[in-house]
């Protein structure tokens, strides 16, 4: 059997909520501060090491480090020290729904301003962290366009489908410019282009909305990736090398019923219109033929272990079909607040428990047990080796696990 080495040192990844948006009625938010990740970086990365996870999505807060085009990256030094100490490989997220106060995404120089920042960020982190180096220039371009361009949740606080598309195009142009700037610093740098994997269907009593739902499904899943890949709006400079690694985010609310106004409604888990995740992964793979990861996924509260089991089984089913899947990101490591009401979601590997003025990290044991079970099945370590980079993922282990699971009588992957 030909050895197939994975892109990352471990198949399981994790990460930290790092949004820096300007929320509609609360001003600038810093979620890494709200979860105390900034002050608990050493502990958080130590947890990842004990969990056998050697890759983490980590954010550089553009609005905080870029002051009028002058950069101060010292804010992320504690993160770099922590990840280096625990030998964790970062995927640097350079824009997580937030841009500086003096930036207008519709100005002619927006892409250039973002590219300068991306170049400066790459020049700062690449010499300070072990390679290979991974970046997500702009996280979830499609969702950012909805949240800021149609629903008015985050800056630029616009509404309407036309504004959403205009914002999306501006973000795509900037992301492409940012990727090129990063590769000016490191030609071997990899881009992980992340967006939700969704499905939108018409209401049962509104068949007249079927075409609108199909269009929403196509644009809501594929338009930004198409542009980054150069399949649409070629004048923006996209190419398969810019798309590079396709990161799909998979959540239960990603399957929705179309609404003419506002966010669509999540389908009930028992709805017969839900499409298996395996099929959705296959569709994305066949469209781009680029390496893929599940870049975010998590259940809620006591449903976390069952969700992990289902996502891994669906992922292995996709691998069995030939999908080139390189990893699965259990996101986030530590809990995060609901953006709308501030209540903890209980979607992390660790819950956050108030402890005076601090937040204590408490592993959700059933979730961790399920992770351990799959690590063993995939022939992966449950705690990192002394040098986790010395034993990269052999994707044949993943393929063999898929074939083994397929033989179970309770599985039907036809």
Residue pairs with C-beta under 8 A, 6 or more apart in sequence:
1 396
3 394
3 396
4 394
4 395
4 396
4 399
5 392
5 393
5 394
5 395
6 326
6 327
6 392
6 393
6 394
6 395
6 398
7 190
7 245
7 291
7 293
7 326
7 327
8 54
8 55
8 89
8 293
8 326
8 327
8 392
8 393
9 54
9 55
9 89
9 388
9 389
9 391
9 392
9 393
10 52
10 53
10 54
10 55
10 327
10 380
10 381
10 384
10 388
10 393
11 326
11 327
11 328
11 378
11 380
11 393
11 398
12 51
12 52
12 53
12 327
12 328
12 329
12 330
12 371
12 374
12 375
12 380
13 53
13 55
13 56
13 57
13 91
13 293
13 327
13 328
13 329
13 330
14 48
14 51
14 53
14 55
14 56
14 57
14 329
14 330
14 331
14 332
14 333
14 349
15 56
15 57
15 58
15 91
15 296
15 329
15 331
15 332
15 333
16 32
16 35
16 37
16 44
16 56
16 57
16 58
16 59
16 332
16 333
16 334
17 31
17 32
17 35
17 37
17 332
17 334
17 336
18 31
18 32
18 37
18 57
18 58
18 59
18 61
18 93
18 96
19 29
19 31
19 96
19 97
19 98
19 339
20 28
20 29
20 30
20 31
20 59
20 61
20 62
20 63
20 64
20 96
20 97
20 98
21 28
21 29
21 96
21 97
21 98
21 147
21 148
21 153
21 154
21 155
22 28
22 29
22 98
22 101
22 154
22 155
22 157
23 29
23 153
23 154
23 339
24 152
24 153
24 154
24 157
28 63
28 98
28 101
29 339
30 61
30 64
31 336
31 337
32 38
32 59
32 61
34 337
35 332
35 334
35 335
35 336
35 337
35 352
35 359
36 352
36 358
36 359
37 44
37 334
38 78
38 79
39 358
40 334
40 359
40 361
41 78
41 79
41 81
41 82
42 78
42 81
42 82
42 85
43 361
44 82
44 333
44 334
44 361
45 56
45 82
45 83
45 85
45 86
45 88
46 82
46 86
47 333
47 349
47 350
47 361
47 363
48 54
48 56
48 86
48 88
48 333
49 86
49 87
49 88
49 383
49 384
50 383
50 384
51 349
51 368
51 371
51 382
51 383
52 375
52 380
52 381
52 382
52 383
52 384
53 88
53 330
53 384
54 87
54 88
54 89
54 384
54 388
54 389
55 88
55 89
55 90
55 91
55 327
55 329
56 83
56 88
56 89
56 90
56 91
56 333
57 90
57 91
57 93
57 136
57 295
57 296
57 329
57 331
58 79
58 83
58 90
58 91
58 92
58 93
59 92
59 93
59 96
60 73
60 76
60 92
60 93
60 94
60 121
60 125
61 75
61 96
61 98
62 94
62 95
62 98
62 99
62 100
62 117
63 98
63 99
63 100
63 101
64 75
65 71
65 72
65 73
65 75
65 76
65 117
65 121
66 100
66 117
67 100
68 100
68 102
69 113
69 116
71 117
71 120
71 121
71 124
73 120
73 121
73 124
73 125
76 124
76 125
79 90
80 125
80 128
80 129
82 88
83 89
83 90
83 129
84 128
84 129
84 130
86 384
87 130
87 384
87 387
87 388
87 389
89 129
89 130
89 132
89 134
89 389
90 125
90 129
90 134
91 134
91 135
91 136
91 192
92 121
92 125
92 133
92 134
92 135
92 136
93 135
93 136
93 139
94 117
94 118
94 121
94 135
94 136
94 137
94 138
94 178
95 114
95 137
95 138
95 139
95 178
96 139
97 139
97 140
97 144
97 147
97 148
97 154
98 154
98 155
99 105
99 114
99 155
103 110
103 113
104 110
104 156
105 156
105 167
105 170
105 171
105 174
106 156
106 166
106 167
106 170
107 113
110 170
110 173
110 174
111 170
111 173
111 174
111 176
111 177
111 178
112 177
114 137
114 138
114 174
114 175
114 177
114 178
115 174
115 177
115 178
115 180
115 181
116 181
117 178
118 135
118 137
118 177
118 178
118 179
118 181
118 182
119 181
119 182
119 184
119 185
121 182
122 133
122 135
122 181
122 182
122 185
122 186
122 189
123 185
125 133
126 133
126 185
126 186
126 189
130 389
131 186
131 188
132 188
132 189
132 190
133 186
133 188
133 189
133 190
134 189
134 190
134 191
134 192
134 245
135 179
135 182
135 189
135 190
135 191
135 192
136 191
136 192
136 193
136 194
136 247
137 174
137 175
137 178
137 179
137 182
137 191
137 193
138 144
138 171
138 174
138 175
138 178
139 194
140 194
140 195
140 196
140 249
141 168
141 171
141 172
141 175
141 193
141 195
141 224
141 228
142 168
142 195
142 196
142 219
142 220
142 221
142 223
142 224
143 195
143 196
144 154
144 167
144 171
145 164
145 165
145 167
145 168
145 171
145 224
146 164
146 220
146 263
147 153
147 154
148 154
148 155
148 156
148 157
148 158
148 167
149 156
149 158
149 160
149 163
149 164
149 165
149 166
149 167
149 168
150 158
150 159
150 160
150 161
150 163
150 164
151 159
151 262
151 263
152 158
152 159
153 339
156 167
158 164
158 167
165 219
168 223
168 224
169 227
169 233
169 236
171 224
172 224
172 227
172 228
172 233
172 236
172 238
173 236
173 237
175 193
175 228
175 242
176 227
176 228
176 236
176 237
176 238
176 242
177 237
179 191
179 242
179 244
180 237
180 242
182 189
182 191
183 189
190 244
190 245
191 242
191 243
191 244
191 245
192 244
192 245
192 247
192 293
192 295
193 224
193 225
193 228
193 242
193 243
193 244
193 245
193 246
193 247
194 247
194 248
194 249
194 295
194 296
195 221
195 224
195 225
195 247
195 248
195 249
196 220
196 221
196 248
196 249
196 250
196 251
196 254
197 221
197 248
197 249
197 250
197 254
197 277
197 280
197 281
197 284
198 217
198 220
198 221
198 254
198 255
198 256
199 217
199 221
199 254
199 255
199 256
199 274
199 275
199 280
200 213
200 214
200 216
200 217
200 220
200 256
200 257
200 258
200 264
201 213
201 217
201 255
201 256
201 257
201 258
201 267
201 273
202 208
202 209
202 210
202 212
202 213
202 257
202 258
203 209
203 257
203 258
206 258
209 258
209 260
212 258
212 260
213 258
216 258
216 264
221 284
222 284
222 287
223 232
225 243
225 246
225 284
225 287
225 288
226 232
226 238
227 233
227 236
227 238
228 238
228 242
228 243
229 238
229 239
229 240
229 242
229 243
229 288
229 290
230 237
230 238
230 239
230 240
230 242
230 243
231 238
240 288
240 290
243 288
243 290
244 290
244 291
245 290
245 291
245 292
245 293
245 326
246 284
246 288
246 290
246 291
246 292
246 293
247 292
247 293
247 294
247 295
247 296
247 329
248 280
248 281
248 284
248 292
248 293
248 294
248 295
249 294
249 295
249 296
249 297
249 331
250 277
250 280
250 294
250 296
250 297
250 311
251 296
251 297
251 298
252 266
252 269
252 299
252 307
253 266
255 266
255 267
255 271
255 273
255 274
255 275
256 263
256 264
256 265
256 266
256 267
257 264
257 265
257 266
257 267
257 273
258 264
259 265
267 273
267 274
276 314
276 317
277 310
277 311
277 314
277 315
277 318
278 314
278 315
278 317
278 318
278 321
278 413
281 292
281 294
281 314
281 315
281 318
281 323
281 325
282 318
282 321
282 323
284 292
285 292
285 318
285 322
285 323
285 324
289 324
290 324
291 324
291 326
292 323
292 324
292 325
292 326
293 325
293 326
293 327
293 328
293 329
294 311
294 315
294 325
294 327
294 328
294 329
295 329
295 331
296 329
296 331
297 307
297 308
297 311
297 328
297 329
297 330
297 331
298 304
298 307
298 330
298 331
298 332
298 347
298 348
299 305
299 306
299 307
299 308
299 347
300 307
300 345
300 346
300 347
301 346
301 347
302 366
304 346
304 347
304 364
304 366
304 367
304 370
305 366
305 367
305 369
305 370
308 330
308 367
308 370
308 371
308 374
309 370
309 374
311 328
312 328
312 374
313 405
313 411
315 325
315 328
316 398
316 401
316 402
316 405
316 406
317 402
317 405
317 406
317 411
317 413
318 325
319 325
319 398
319 399
319 402
320 399
320 402
320 403
320 406
320 413
325 398
326 393
326 395
327 393
330 349
330 371
332 347
332 348
332 349
333 348
333 349
333 350
334 348
334 349
334 350
334 352
334 359
334 361
335 344
335 345
335 346
335 347
335 348
335 350
335 351
335 352
336 344
336 345
336 347
336 348
337 343
337 344
337 345
338 344
338 345
344 351
344 352
346 364
348 364
349 363
349 364
349 367
349 368
349 371
350 361
350 362
350 363
350 364
351 361
351 362
351 363
351 364
352 359
352 360
352 361
352 362
353 359
353 360
353 361
353 362
354 360
372 382
375 381
375 382
376 382
377 401
377 404
378 397
378 398
378 401
379 394
379 397
379 401
380 393
380 397
381 388
381 391
385 391
405 411
406 413
